[in-house]
Amino acid sequence: MVNKERIINEFMELVKVNSLTFKERKMADLLFSKLEGLGLKPFEDKSHDNFQGEAGNIIARLKGKKEATPLLLCSHMDRVTPGEDINPVIKGNRIESDGTTVLGSDDAAGIVAILEVVRCIKENNLEHGPIEIIFTSAEEGGLFGSKYLNHKELKSEMGYVLDAGGRVGNIANQAPGQNETWITVKGKAAHAGSDVEKGINAIQVASEAISYIDWGRLDEHTTSNLGLIEGGRATNIVCDFVNIKGEVRSKCQENLDFYTLNIGKLFAAVTAKWGAKLDFTWRNIYSPFSLDNDEYVIKLAVRAAWETGVKPVVKSSGGGSDANIFNAVGIPSVNLGIGTQKAHTTEEYIHISELVNLAQLVVNIIKLA
Ligand SMILES: [Zn+2]
């Protein structure tokens, strides 16, 4: 039912449109006009007032023509760096970048599939339930678009996010949540020679605290990482500040918060011992989710995958996506594999057959719903 040539052409068109995170204006306008061209009435929300991006989310609705659970289809408009002036290259049965940028199949593959599904519905007069299409902005920056959606206005009772790495047929039913931590240790500056005893060295204090804390894999659900550290002014000044940025991820909300707060407690104890000061703040980027395999949203995707001729594999995902946000607001949602390989690298590529399979998979979800 899906049209391979049309899918390839639209994919090539979309990845050539610049759309870095927070700079999605051109992409948003293009998708708006494409949805209009398909006879829908899209609108753009004001979510970006909350995070100073160029574009809000683009949303469009298809009224149901049959009794079925209302569902949403979601992909994100933005992409990571280096992702400007992408020059996609078709090599045999796959599409890759020219090696200087990412390809942008994350998440153009998802967007193309959703647009193709709308065309198939129109061309074939497909019976379908109510469908909400959501193209989010600033996903890669921390799920900003979906976070600031007006969730109360959503009419869907389940969701398919098209944004998981790996083969089409993968159905992510679990994903970790993530907290970010900012730590500032404030010591006391002093001349590193004549007055060294009067100083409190923030690097020394921070090092001791860091050494008392476990990092990396913490348990089967949880990881933590120190990502950035900076501080100090000169070698002849006792270091009076260190800034440290880190994160904790866990598939379990309790563990996520426990390990996050634990970092703060250990830093507090060590800084107090030295007479240094501590600023510890953290924020939840997104919450974990975990769906049972007998949830309708999963069973439907599994049936649709068999129908498409791809093997369904229900498994957890290592990263967050817009599905975390939808689950958090009570819309059970999975993240579907879109076929993209080596995402977020300049070696990113996608097989053309995966682009086609993804669109057909979603058409089958709509048909079987
Ligand atoms: Zn993505």
Residues whose N, C-alpha, C, O or C-beta is under 5 A from the ligand:
A	BS01	ZN	D106 D107 D163
